[in-house]
Amino acid sequence: MKHIIIITGASSGMGAEFARQIYAQHSGAGKTTEMWLIAREKDKLNQFARELTGRDVAVRTFAFDLCGANGAGRVNDMLATESQNGKFIVDLLINNAGFGTYGPFDETDPVREMSMIDLNCTSLTGICGFVLPHMQRGGRIINVASLAAFLPLGNFAVYAATKSYVMSFSIALAAELRDRGISVCAMCPGSVSTNFANVASNGKRRDVLHGCDPHRVVAHALRASERGHRVALWSIKWKFKAFMTRFIGRYIGARAAYIFNKRPH
Ligand SMILES: NC(=O)c1ccc[n+]([C@@H]2O[C@H](COP(=O)([O-])OP(=O)(O)OC[C@H]3O[C@@H](n4cnc5c(N)ncnc54)[C@H](OP(=O)(O)O)[C@@H]3O)[C@@H](O)[C@H]2O)c1
């Protein structure tokens, strides 16, 4: 029986870090595991995959746009093809691919905002649905949400709403799948040093401000998921911020973010 691990958005940032750490965990473990890495940029993905050299884990790369129903449909096609080749189960699904857009909504590109919803929400939902029939007791899903999931945020309106969706969906899914023995964890990072800000600001801010080390954040999320936690918040500061959102009015939070947290766009 083949064991498959799927990681989306695995060409950079936290997705690549997930791939590195999971690869190291499984390399030489004696179980036939295949790791499917998905992102758009083929060369970057393949170059990264070449870094992963060890035993027992085969790395397969798939370069395509995951956005929307079409993107999730391609994952379903990959699973259908795999079913023809023999028995397999998906042990771990990490829905990590995603992006943000900085700036007040009326100054951002509506097409880009819609495509963010397509990737962060539609595709993630579809992939969960298509992968679940191939999971068994002990299977795990990690959906990458954000600290932004806890409060509506001005200058980040659609992104925060998409991540709120991811967290809400993931917790409800965790409740439904408990009896099947499948765990679902919403990972909710604050600022992490990746290419995120560069993409969100259209190249106007290269680095995530006060970004944390992705290695530690990802290691924590993997541990949290192994322990069956439904929400993964790595630092005390992030836990405190998430807790405090219970006492801040949603409008006040959104307005404060709009006034005090200007983002280059
Ligand atoms: N960094 C932070 O501060 C932070 C905080 C909270 C949450 N997050 C979340 O963490 C996740 C990972 O982001 P990151 O910070 O690691 O940023 P990143 O370095 O920009 O990585 C994003 C990954 O997603 C892939 N991707 C983007 N659009 C895609 C598409 N349409 N189809 C397939 N793959 C796509 C990218 O590869 P290609 O460009 O090759 O497609 C890349 O591998 C995202 O969901 C993000 O919202 C990040």
The ligand as a Gaussian input file, in Angstrom:
#p B3LYP/6-31G(d) Opt

LIG

0 1
 N        4.039000      34.649000       5.486000
 C        3.124000      35.076000       6.314000
 O        3.355000      36.045000       7.076000
 C        1.795000      34.376000       6.406000
 C        0.998000      34.622000       7.532000
 C       -0.205000      33.968000       7.641000
 C       -0.604000      33.054000       6.684000
 N        0.187000      32.844000       5.585000
 C       -0.288000      31.866000       4.603000
 O        0.715000      30.893000       4.430000
 C        0.553000      30.240000       3.174000
 C        1.892000      30.113000       2.484000
 O        2.360000      31.393000       2.124000
 P        3.871000      31.854000       2.308000
 O        3.886000      32.862000       3.374000
 O        4.767000      30.682000       2.433000
 O        4.087000      32.638000       0.941000
 P        4.944000      32.300000      -0.375000
 O        6.375000      32.170000      -0.045000
 O        4.522000      33.351000      -1.358000
 O        4.392000      30.876000      -0.844000
 C        3.175000      30.705000      -1.509000
 C        3.174000      29.374000      -2.237000
 O        1.896000      29.200000      -2.878000
 C        2.112000      28.907000      -4.255000
 N        1.003000      29.454000      -5.035000
 C        0.586000      30.738000      -5.097000
 N       -0.436000      30.864000      -5.965000
 C       -0.662000      29.610000      -6.461000
 C       -1.584000      29.092000      -7.409000
 N       -2.485000      29.865000      -8.010000
 N       -1.540000      27.765000      -7.704000
 C       -0.615000      26.960000      -7.095000
 N        0.262000      27.403000      -6.195000
 C        0.247000      28.710000      -5.873000
 C        3.450000      29.584000      -4.579000
 O        4.119000      28.960000      -5.674000
 P        4.033000      29.477000      -7.199000
 O        4.177000      30.959000      -7.177000
 O        5.119000      28.721000      -7.868000
 O        2.683000      29.022000      -7.690000
 C        4.236000      29.305000      -3.311000
 O        4.767000      27.999000      -3.359000
 C       -0.492000      31.059000       2.417000
 O       -1.729000      30.406000       2.482000
 C       -0.540000      32.371000       3.193000
 O       -1.780000      33.005000       3.089000
 C        1.372000      33.481000       5.427000

